[in-house]
């Protein structure tokens, strides 16, 4: 008797679970079909001028208000900063439905009206993230949202990095009228991936326009002979958190029909290999054609596809209330002068170190540091057992 009752109870529970899963699937299908909708009866193409800084930031209108969207082929969903929800009158779905970053759950929202130039999208689905707090480098971006592949894969994108002009089109007919120096095929439905030959080995790389460096590979591909240990200062919290990321090296890359020399590779504790914006911007322009799944590249910038680096070959950040050398490049003036990763800086030129140590704004700190490193000469004093004075001149390496 008890077995019969238990069996009936289990069957009923399974039916309820099945109905709930079916309902969730149906709602997910409706949500998928009704969101990120490209309006077809509007203008087919448009031209805008984008911000060509650390990232590509595209001017957009969110529900009728002017804003910028950070262009990111590495994002499989669009995102919006949580502080922008009320500013742009975006409808927020109250439940946390999507896991992002170490499986932490976040809410979704619907951007009713998104314009890129004169091209219109309706009901853009986006995840709500704290972009400006959780990612210190994004504090320096003007963007309130991230434009991900659900939008990117519906348009043809023509970026000119010199004029900072972007042409977007609902078709790729204009591509056939152009000539290009190089092109590659990519694969993947939501994310763009391609094969690249690095040091004679084929790597399948995620093409990530939201990643500012050139190439990132997993640590198991690292060879300590390729470069010095480093800490990525862009990922370092200037108020004391210190993260060791891996090693850097310089390699030759076979990319389409080009052999691109002197590419700085970073290694990290990651699974996916990444080709980033630092590599893409070695060309004067790029077209992303999602209809043919191909990237087209304009002429490489003068002396950019095969030159050496020029600079001091070091970077610094803040650690334990002092300035610390966070990276030293192989064969650079800094390495030849004996500067080491992890050195504590006692003095740098005639600058007041307190101006850096007391910085409360990350973007201001970056501006001060980059201005100092733009000079042709650098005098620093570093502390190990004794204070060591070092004079550096910019050079090729």
C-alpha positions in Angstrom: 0.0 0.0 0.0 2.7 2.4 1.0 4.7 1.5 -2.1 1.7 2.3 -4.3 1.2 5.7 -2.6 4.9 6.5 -2.8 5.0 5.5 -6.5 1.9 7.6 -7.3 3.5 10.6 -5.4 6.7 10.2 -7.3 4.9 10.0 -10.7 2.9 13.1 -9.8 6.0 15.0 -8.7 7.8 14.0 -12.0 4.8 15.3 -14.0 4.8 18.6 -12.2 8.6 19.0 -12.7 8.2 18.1 -16.4 5.4 20.7 -16.8 7.5 23.3 -15.0 10.6 22.6 -17.2 8.4 22.7 -20.3 7.0 26.0 -19.2 10.4 27.4 -18.5 11.7 26.2 -21.9 8.7 27.8 -23.6 9.2 31.1 -21.8 12.9 31.0 -22.6 12.1 30.4 -26.3 9.6 33.3 -26.3 12.2 35.5 -24.6 14.8 34.5 -27.1 12.6 35.2 -30.1 11.2 38.6 -28.8 14.5 40.1 -27.7 17.5 41.7 -29.5 15.2 42.4 -32.4 16.7 44.3 -35.3 14.0 46.5 -36.8 13.8 45.8 -40.5 11.7 48.7 -41.7 14.3 51.3 -40.6 17.5 52.6 -42.2 19.7 49.7 -43.5 23.1 51.4 -42.7 24.6 54.2 -40.7 27.9 55.9 -39.9 29.1 57.0 -36.5 32.4 58.1 -34.9 33.6 55.9 -32.1 36.0 56.4 -29.2 39.3 54.7 -30.1 41.1 54.5 -26.8 41.9 51.5 -24.7 38.6 50.0 -25.9 36.3 50.6 -28.8 33.4 52.6 -27.5 30.5 53.1 -29.9 28.0 55.9 -29.5 24.4 54.6 -28.9 21.1 55.8 -27.7 19.5 53.8 -24.9 15.8 54.5 -24.7 16.3 57.9 -26.4 19.3 59.0 -24.3 22.8 59.4 -25.6 25.4 56.9 -24.2 28.3 54.8 -25.2 28.5 51.0 -25.6 31.8 49.1 -25.2 32.2 46.8 -28.2 32.9 43.3 -27.1 33.0 40.2 -29.3 33.9 38.2 -26.1 30.5 38.9 -24.5 27.9 36.3 -25.4 25.2 38.6 -23.9 24.9 42.3 -23.7 25.4 44.0 -20.3 24.5 47.3 -18.7 25.9 49.0 -15.6 23.5 48.8 -12.7 23.7 52.5 -12.1 22.4 53.1 -15.7 19.2 51.2 -15.0 17.3 54.2 -13.6 19.2 56.8 -15.7 18.0 55.2 -18.9 14.6 53.9 -17.7 15.5 50.3 -18.4 13.1 47.6 -17.3 14.8 45.2 -14.8 13.5 41.7 -14.4 13.4 41.3 -10.6 14.8 37.7 -10.5 18.5 36.8 -10.6 18.4 34.4 -13.6 21.9 34.2 -15.1 25.3 33.1 -13.6 28.3 35.4 -14.6 31.8 35.3 -13.2 32.4 32.3 -10.8 28.7 31.4 -10.9 27.4 34.5 -9.1 23.8 35.2 -10.2 22.7 38.4 -11.8 19.4 40.0 -12.9 18.4 40.5 -16.5 16.8 43.6 -18.0 15.2 44.7 -21.2 16.4 47.8 -23.1 13.3 48.7 -25.0 15.0 50.9 -27.7 18.7 50.8 -28.7 20.0 52.8 -31.6 23.4 52.6 -33.2 23.5 55.6 -35.5 20.2 55.2 -37.4 20.0 51.4 -37.0 17.4 50.4 -34.4 17.1 47.4 -32.1 14.0 46.6 -30.0 13.9 44.8 -26.6 17.6 44.2 -26.2 18.2 41.6 -23.5 21.1 42.5 -21.1 22.5 41.3 -17.9 22.8 43.8 -15.0 26.4 44.2 -13.8 28.3 46.5 -11.5 30.8 47.4 -14.3 32.3 50.5 -12.7 33.1 49.0 -9.3 34.0 45.4 -9.9 36.4 46.3 -12.8 38.6 49.2 -11.9 39.8 49.7 -15.5 36.2 50.1 -16.7 35.9 53.1 -14.4 37.9 54.9 -17.1 35.4 54.0 -19.8 32.6 56.3 -20.8 30.4 53.3 -21.7 27.3 52.5 -19.7 26.8 49.2 -21.5 28.6 46.4 -23.3 27.5 45.6 -26.8 27.8 41.8 -27.1 27.4 39.2 -29.8 23.6 39.1 -29.9 23.8 42.6 -31.4 27.2 42.3 -33.2 26.1 39.1 -35.1 23.2 40.9 -36.8 25.2 43.7 -38.5 28.3 44.1 -40.6 30.9 46.4 -38.8 33.5 48.4 -40.6 36.0 50.1 -38.3 38.6 52.6 -39.4 41.0 53.1 -36.5 42.6 56.2 -38.1 39.5 58.3 -38.7 37.6 56.7 -35.8 34.7 56.1 -38.2 32.4 53.1 -38.0 30.0 52.1 -40.7 27.3 49.6 -39.7 25.1 47.8 -42.2 22.4 45.2 -42.3 24.1 43.5 -45.3 27.6 42.8 -46.5 27.1 43.9 -50.1 29.7 46.8 -49.6 32.4 44.3 -48.7 32.5 42.9 -52.2 33.4 46.3 -53.6 36.6 46.6 -51.4 40.1 45.1 -51.6 41.8 43.9 -48.4 45.3 43.0 -47.4 44.3 40.1 -45.3 41.2 38.1 -44.1 40.4 35.2 -41.9 37.4 32.9 -41.4 36.0 32.4 -37.9 33.7 29.9 -36.4 31.2 29.8 -33.5 27.6 30.9 -33.1 27.8 33.3 -30.1 31.5 33.8 -29.9 34.1 34.3 -32.6 37.0 31.8 -32.8 39.8 31.3 -35.3 43.0 29.2 -35.7 46.3 31.0 -35.4 49.8 29.6 -35.7 52.1 30.6 -32.8 55.7 29.4 -32.8 54.8 26.6 -35.2 51.8 25.4 -33.2 48.1 25.9 -34.0 46.0 27.6 -31.3 42.2 28.1 -31.5 41.8 31.7 -30.2 38.7 33.6 -29.1 38.6 36.9 -31.0 37.8 39.3 -28.1 37.5 43.0 -28.9 36.9 43.6 -25.2 40.4 42.3 -24.3 42.9 45.1 -24.6 46.1 43.2 -24.9 47.3 41.2 -28.0 47.3 37.5 -27.1 46.6 35.5 -23.9 47.4 31.8 -23.7 47.0 29.3 -20.8 50.0 28.9 -18.5 50.6 25.4 -19.7 51.9 26.9 -23.0 54.3 29.2 -21.2 58.0 28.9 -21.6 60.0 30.8 -19.0 62.7 31.5 -21.5 60.3 33.7 -23.5 60.1 36.6 -21.0 60.2 37.9 -17.5 57.7 37.3 -14.7 55.2 40.1 -14.6 52.0 41.4 -12.9 49.4 43.0 -15.1 49.1 46.5 -13.8 45.7 46.9 -15.5 44.3 44.1 -13.3 46.1 45.2 -10.2 44.2 47.0 -7.5 46.2 50.2 -6.8 45.2 50.1 -3.2 47.2 47.0 -2.4 45.9 43.8 -4.0 48.8 42.1 -5.9 48.1 39.5 -8.5 50.8 37.5 -10.3 49.5 36.6 -13.7 52.2 34.7 -15.5 55.0 35.5 -18.1 55.3 37.6 -21.1 57.1 36.8 -24.3 57.6 38.1 -27.8 56.8 35.8 -30.7 56.0 35.6 -34.4 52.4 34.9 -35.3 51.1 33.5 -38.6 47.8 35.2 -39.0 46.0 34.7 -42.3 48.5 35.5 -45.0 50.6 37.7 -42.6 53.5 36.8 -40.4 53.2 39.4 -37.6 56.4 39.9 -35.6 57.1 41.0 -32.1 53.8 40.2 -30.6 53.7 40.3 -26.8 52.0 37.2 -25.4 50.6 37.0 -21.9 50.0 33.8 -20.0 47.3 33.3 -17.3 45.5 30.6 -15.4 42.7 30.5 -18.0 41.2 27.8 -20.3 40.4 29.8 -23.4 43.1 31.3 -25.6 42.4 34.9 -26.6 43.3 37.2 -29.5 42.6 40.8 -28.4 42.2 44.3 -29.5 45.9 45.0 -29.1 46.6 42.6 -32.0 43.6 43.8 -34.1 44.7 47.4 -33.9 48.0 46.6 -35.6 45.9 47.1 -38.8 44.4 50.4 -39.9 40.9 49.0 -40.1 38.9 45.8 -39.8 35.5 44.6 -41.0 33.5 42.0 -39.1 31.2 40.2 -41.5 28.9 37.8 -39.5 27.0 36.7 -42.7 30.1 35.2 -44.2 31.8 34.7 -40.8 34.9 36.5 -42.0 37.1 39.3 -40.7 38.7 41.6 -43.3 41.8 43.6 -42.5 43.0 46.9 -44.1 46.7 47.6 -44.5 48.9 47.2 -41.4 49.9 50.4 -39.8 53.3 51.7 -40.9 56.2 49.9 -39.2 53.7 48.1 -37.1 53.6 44.5 -38.4 57.3 43.9 -38.1 58.9 46.5 -35.8 60.4 46.3 -32.4 58.9 47.9 -29.3 60.1 51.4 -28.3 60.1 52.5 -24.7 61.5 51.8 -21.2 60.0 48.3 -21.0 58.6 48.6 -17.5 55.4 49.5 -15.7 54.5 50.2 -12.1 51.6 50.2 -9.7 50.9 50.5 -6.0 51.6 47.7 -3.5 51.6 47.9 0.3 51.6 51.7 0.1 54.6 52.0 -2.2 55.2 52.1 -5.9 56.3 48.7 -7.3 57.6 47.6 -10.7 54.8 45.4 -12.1 56.4 44.4 -15.4 59.8 44.3 -17.0 59.9 43.4 -20.7 62.6 41.1 -22.1 65.6 42.8 -23.7 64.2 46.2 -22.8 66.3 49.2 -21.4 64.8 48.5 -18.0 65.9 44.8 -18.0 69.3 45.6 -19.3 69.7 48.2 -16.5 68.9 45.6 -13.9 65.3 46.6 -13.0 63.4 43.6 -11.8 59.7 42.7 -11.5 58.7 43.4 -7.9 61.3 46.1 -7.2 60.1 48.8 -4.8 60.5 52.4 -6.2 62.0 54.9 -3.8 62.0 57.8 -6.1 61.1 58.4 -9.8 62.3 61.5 -11.6 61.4 64.5 -9.4 57.9 63.4 -8.8 56.3 63.4 -5.3 55.5 59.8 -4.7 52.7 60.9 -2.3 50.8 62.2 -5.4 50.6 58.6 -6.6 50.2 56.9 -3.3 47.4 59.1 -2.2 45.5 58.8 -5.5 41.9 58.0 -4.8 40.8 57.9 -8.5 42.1 55.0 -10.6 41.7 56.8 -13.9 43.7 59.8 -12.5 46.5 57.4 -11.4 46.7 55.8 -14.8 46.9 59.3 -16.4 49.7 60.3 -14.1 51.6 57.1 -14.7 51.2 57.1 -18.5 52.3 60.7 -18.6 55.5 59.9 -16.8 56.2 56.9 -19.0 55.7 59.0 -22.1 59.0 60.9 -21.4 62.2 60.1 -23.2 64.3 59.6 -20.1 63.5 58.2 -16.6 65.5 58.4 -13.4 64.4 56.0 -10.7 65.7 54.8 -7.4 64.8 51.3 -6.3 65.1 49.6 -3.0 66.4 46.1 -2.4 69.1 45.8 0.3 70.4 49.2 -0.6 69.0 52.1 -2.7 70.0 51.8 -6.3 69.9 54.7 -8.7 69.1 53.9 -12.4 68.9 56.2 -15.4 66.8 54.9 -18.4 66.6 56.1 -22.0 63.8 54.9 -24.3 65.1 52.6 -27.0 63.9 49.8 -29.3 63.7 46.3 -27.9 
